[in-house]
Amino acid sequence: MSRWAKDPDAAADALIGRSLPALSLAGRILIANSSSGLAGMLNARALPFQRWDRRLDGASAQPWPPSGPFDLAILRLAKAKDEQEMGVHAVLSVLAPDARLLLYGGNDEGIRSAASMLAKLCGAVDTVASHGHGRVLAVRRPAAPEALRGELSHWRRLSQLAIAGELRSWVSYPGLFAAGRIDAGSQLLAATLPELPSGARVADFGCGSGVIAAALARRGDLRLDMIDNDSLALIAAKENVPTGQPILAASLKGAHGRWHAILSNPPLHLGTTENHVGLHALIAEAPAHLSRDGILQIVLQRRLAVEGLLGTHLSDVNILADNGRYRVWRARARARA
């Protein structure tokens, strides 16, 4: 198994770090969707830069890069192919004329096919580095900027979804989970919504474009919070569920709330690798963020054994639904002394 498969962030750091000495780094620099160590490498070289993270990685995130013009952009290849394309267009749109874009990522992540996409958009593509199943590619901002889809509105997608049996318009953007459709896990969770008192405060954690929030919003008498670490997901969720309150946070602790119910189809991947750190944090943090007798209700693949973990932190652990592939788990906050 390659390092890119085991720890893609560390592999990306090693690749771009090895490449920096050969790059001409000067002027206004933008780093985007960067691997964890890139900012530190630039700081160590006393190189000023601005940062764009669409997902919360530190103090802030925003759905579109800051206005330039920048003289150089270093972009980490995104996980989803449609987000890869959007990220390239977004970053190129804020570069100065003829400024360079450096795109880096792993072969298994799609960096080779990304080279074809860059060539169609920008012309000549240079391979700055190729090492350890990864590559750094370089292009110049195209001379004809009208070829760029350089505004967020250019990437807004509208489809039709059936939410709780009702067909309705649905907004999504590249890189969102189950973009423009309802995955089987969310369908099962939406079919087992809890009975809640009028005025109850409810959280859809890891809300994505807002499928679970939309099912809850049909009640009309709930106080609904939509929590996600993806700033663009929250834009879609707010369009789809106008009555919901978007909260940018990577954890319940970061959301600073207490709820009668927390529902979630929790994200289980970090890049292309499965990662359960977020799931464990959600379950461990839930008791401190549930009201008296509040419930945590989550949907997970059937293969994931979480009964013991839920029982460690909560009580009355039950399986509400099982469709052979997914299970919906419900657990209740323990009575406080």
N, C-alpha and C positions, 0 to 999 in steps of 0.2 A: 504494500500500500504506500503510495507516494505521500510526501509531506503535505501536498495540496489536499489530499483526501482526509488526512488525519487532523491537520490544523491549518486550514487555508489562510487564516489571518497571519499566522507566523510565517507561512511560506511567502505570502505577499510582502510582508515586511522585509524578509531576507532578500527577495528579488529587487525591490525598489531601492533598498539600502545599498546593495551591491552596485546598482546602476548610477546612483547619485554623483559619484566622483567624475563620471564621464559626461554629465549633462551640464549645459550652460544655464545655470540657475541665476536669474537676475530679473530686475523690474518687479512689477506687481504680480505676485504668485497666488493662484487659487488652488487649494487642494480640496478634492471632492470625493465623498464616499470613501474616505481614505482608510487604509488598514491602521491598526492601533498605534503603530510606532512611527508613522511618517512625520507627524507634527514634532515629535521629540527630535527626530533626525534633523529637521530643518532648523529647529531652535538651537541645536548643538552647533550648527554652522552659522548661527546669527543671521539667518535669512528670514525677513518678515514675510508673512503670508496671511491670507484670509482663508476661511474654511467654510465649506458648504456640506452640511449633513442633513439629508431629508429625514432621517431617523434620529431619534434622540441618542446622542453619544456624548454625554457631558451635560453642559448647561442649556443648550438650545438646539433647535432644529427648525428648518424652514423648507417649504415645498419647492422652491425655485432658487437658483444661485443668486448671490448679491450682484447688483449691477456693476459692470466693469468700467472701462475696459481693462482686462488683465493681459499681461504680456506672456504668461505661461499658465497652463492648467495641468494638474496631475490628477487623473481620475482613476479610481479603483473600479474595475469591471463589476457591475451589479450582477445579482444572481439570475434574475429573470431576463429573458431575451428582449422582451418589449421595454423593460426598464433600462437595459443596456443602451438601446437606441435613443430613448428619451434623454438619458443622462448625457450622451454624446452631443445631441442637438442643444440641450440646455447649456452645457459648458461652452461649446463653440459659440453660442449666441452672445456670450459676455466677454469674448476675447477681442483684443485689438486686431485690426487688419493684419493678416499674415502671421499672427502669433501662433505659438505651438500648443498642441494638446498632446500630452503623454498619457496613454491608456495602458494599464497593467493588470494582469490577471493570469489565472491558470489555464492550461490547455483543457482540462475537464470542465472549467467554468465557461468555456466558449471563446477564449481570446483569439483563436485562429479564425473562427467564423466572423468575429468582430472585425478582423482585418479586412474582410470583403466588404462589410458594411461601411467601414471608414473609406475604403478606396472609392466606392460609388459616390460618397458624399464629398470627399476632399481631394481625390486624386492620389498622388503618390503617398505610399505608406512605408515608413522606414522601421525596421526592426532594430531598436536600440540595444536590446538585450534578449537573450534566450537562454534560460538556465533553470534546471530542476523542474521541468514540466510547466514552466511559466514564461511569459514574454512581456516585454515593454515595447509598445508601438508608439510611433510619433507621426503626427500629421500637422499640416498648417490649416488655419481657418480658411474655408473656401472663399475664393475671390468673389463669388456670387452669393452674398448672404441670404438672398431670397430663397435659396434652396433649404435654408434652415427652418425648422418648426420651432421658433424661438420664443414662444409664449406658452404658459401652462394651459391656456384654453385650447391650444391646438391638440392637446393630448387627452382632452375630456371625452369619454366614451359614454354613449347612452344605449341601454338595452332594455329588455323587458324581463322582469322576474316575477315569479309567483310567490308572494310572501303570505303565509297563513291562508293559502287558497285564493288570494286576490292578486290578479295580474296588474303590475304597475311599472312605471318607468324607473330605471335604476342607473345611477351615475357611478362610473369607476374610472380609474387611471392605471397606467402601466405599473406593474410591480405589486399590485394589491393581491392579497390571497384570494384565490377563486374568482379572479376578476370577471365581472359580468355574469356570474352564475352562482348557484348555491351548492356548496359541497355537501356530501352525504352526512358528515358529522353535524354541521350546522342545521341541516334539515331535521335531524333527530332531536337536537337540543331545542329547536323552535317548536317541536311537537309536544314537548314536555314542560312547558313553562309553568312555574309555580303559581299557586293562588296567593295573592298578596293583598293586604289591606289598602284601601284608598289612600293616596298620598304617600305610599311607601317609596323610599329612595332605593333605586336599583342601578347597578353598574353592569355594563357590557364591557368586560375586560378583554383587550386585544380585539377591539370591535371591527377592525378592517373597514370595509365600506358600510357596515351598519346593519347586517342582516338580522342578527338577534335583537338589536335595538329596535329595528322596524317592527318585528313581531311583538315586542313588548309595548311599543308605542300605540298599538291598536287599542289598548285599554283606555288611553286618554287621561287617566287620573294618577299616573305614576310620575315621580320625579326621576328622570332618566339621565344617567351620566354615561358617556361613551369614552373609553380610555384606550389609547394606543400610543406607541412610541413613534409612529410614522405620521409626520405632519400632513402628508398628502392624503393618507387614509382618513384623517379627521376632516379634511375638506370634503371628501366624498360622503362621509357619514353625515355631516351636517346638511349637505344637500338632500340626502336621502331621508333623513330623520330630522326635520327642522326643530322639533320639540326637544331633541336631545341636547345635552350640554357636552361639547367636546373637551377632553382633558388630555393634554400631552404629557405622558408619563410612561416610564418603562416598568413600573411596579405599583402595587397598591400603596406602598409607603410613599412613593413619589406623588401619588394622586391626592393624598391628604384628605381622605373621606371616611365615612362610616355608613354602611348600607344595610338595608333589610335583606337584600339578596345581591349576590355577585354571580353573574353568569359568564361563562367563558368557553370558547373553543380555543384553547391556549396555543400560541405558536410554539412549535417543537423543533424548529430548525434555526441554526445560526449559519447563514450562508447556505451551502449545499449539504452541511453535515447536521445530523440529528443532535439536539442538545436539550437536556431536560432541566437545566439550571433555572430557567424561567418558570417552569411548571412547579418545581419544588419551592421556589420563592413564593409563588402565588398561594400555594396551600399553607405554607408556614406563616405567611403574613395575614392570611384571611381572618383568623380569630380577632386580631387587633382592629379590624376594619369592618366587622359585622356588628350590628346592633343586637340587643338581647334576643336570643332565639333566631338570629339571622341565619341564612343558608348560603352555602357555596354550592353551585351546580355547574359541573363541567362535563364536556364530552371529549372522549379520548378513544384512540384505537384500542380494540379489545385486547390486543397483546400486551398492553401496558398495565402492569400490576401496581395499583395505587391504593388499594384498600388499607394496607398497613400505614402508609404515609398519611392518608386522610384521617385514620383512627388515632394517629399520634397527636394531631393538632385539633381535631374536631370530634363530634359525637354523632350518633345516629347515622352511620354511614350506610347508604343504600344504593343499589343499582335500580334506576327508574326505567331504563329502556336498554334493549340490546338487539341490534339488527343483524348480528353475526359478524359485523366488521367494527362497529362502534358501540360504545357503552356510554350512557349518561349516568354520572355519579352525583349523588346529593349528600351533603353532610351539614350538620347544624353546629352552630357555636355552642360551646359549653356554657352552662349557667354560671354567671359570675357570683362570687361570694358577696 
